[in-house]
Every structure is written in C-alpha cells, then in structure tokens.
Amino acid sequence: MKESLFLERIERMDKLIQRRSAGRAEDLSKRLGISKRSVFNMLRIMKEDFHAPIVFDRSLNTYKYEAEGSIVAAFVAKEKT
C-alpha cells in the first residue's frame, strides 16, 4: 500500500473515531474499502505507533477515543537558531 493512501485511511479512520461514528470493524472495512484484517492492523498501528487511546464502546457499538484528541501526520520545520 502506498504511504499516502495509508495516511489518508488513517486520517479518515481518525475522523470517524473522533465523531464516534466508526462502528464495528466490519463497518470500517466497508467505509474504507479494505479488509477487516486491515482495519485491525490499522487500529493496532494507531494504538502502538501513534499512542491513540482507542477502545471499543459496546454501549455505542463503535470505536472511540478514551480522551479527546486526533492524529496529526505532518512535517514540522525546526525553528532557525
């Protein structure tokens, strides 16, 4: 998978999780056009590499963040000294 496509999917998944409208893994796989296994891999990466506090809320039947926030993948230039 190309890195830009991967990041785009991470951003889309992040927005769905923020709005608490991600649903279950099956729902995410349909929305993102990827396999359920890929959804689980992306969730693992978001948790481990981005330290996102993602949990599945059984009462809402969706993935959500335990704390407010979002994933930002961007280049940040160093200040000139």
N, C-alpha and C positions, 0 to 999 in steps of 0.2 A: 504494500500500500504506500502510495506517495505520502511524504511527510505533510504536505499542505492539506491533503484530503483528510489525513488522520487528525490534524489540528482542527480542521473545520468540524469534524464529527465530535471532537472533544468539546468545542465551543457550543455546538448545538445541544449536546447532552447536558452540558453545564446549565444552559438556559432553561431547559426542561426541568432539571432538578431544582433549580432556584425557584421556579414557579410552582413546584410540586405537581407537575403535570407529566412527569416522565412515565408513570405507570409501572408495569412489570417489565421484566427482561424481554418478554415476547412483544410487548407494545413498543419498546425502544428499538428492537430489531426491525420491526416494520417501518417505524418512522425514519430510521436512519438508513434503511436498505442494507443491513448487514445481518450476519447470523447471530443467533442467541449467544453462541460461544464467544463471538467477537465483542458483544455487549459486556459479558462478564470479564473479558480481558481488559476492555477499556475501563470498566469500573475499578478493576484491580490497579491499573496504572494510575488512575485518578487518585485512588486512596494512597498507594505506596509512593509514587513519584511526585505527585502534587500535594500530598498530605491533606486531601479533601475529606472532611468528616461525613462521608456518605453512609446512610443507613436506609434500610427498607422499613417503611412505616406500614404495618399491617392494617391499622385502622383506616388509613387513607389509601392503601393499596398502591403505593408509589414510593420511589426512591426520593430521599430528601437530604438536605444538609442538616446536621445537628446544630450548626452555628451559621449565622448569616455570612455570606461571602460569595466569591466567584473565582473561577480560574482565569488567570490572565497569562497569555503566552505572548510576550512582546520583547523587543530589543530595547534595552535601556542604556543610553550612552553615558559614559563616565563624564563627570564634570572636569573641565580643564583646570589644572592647578598651576 
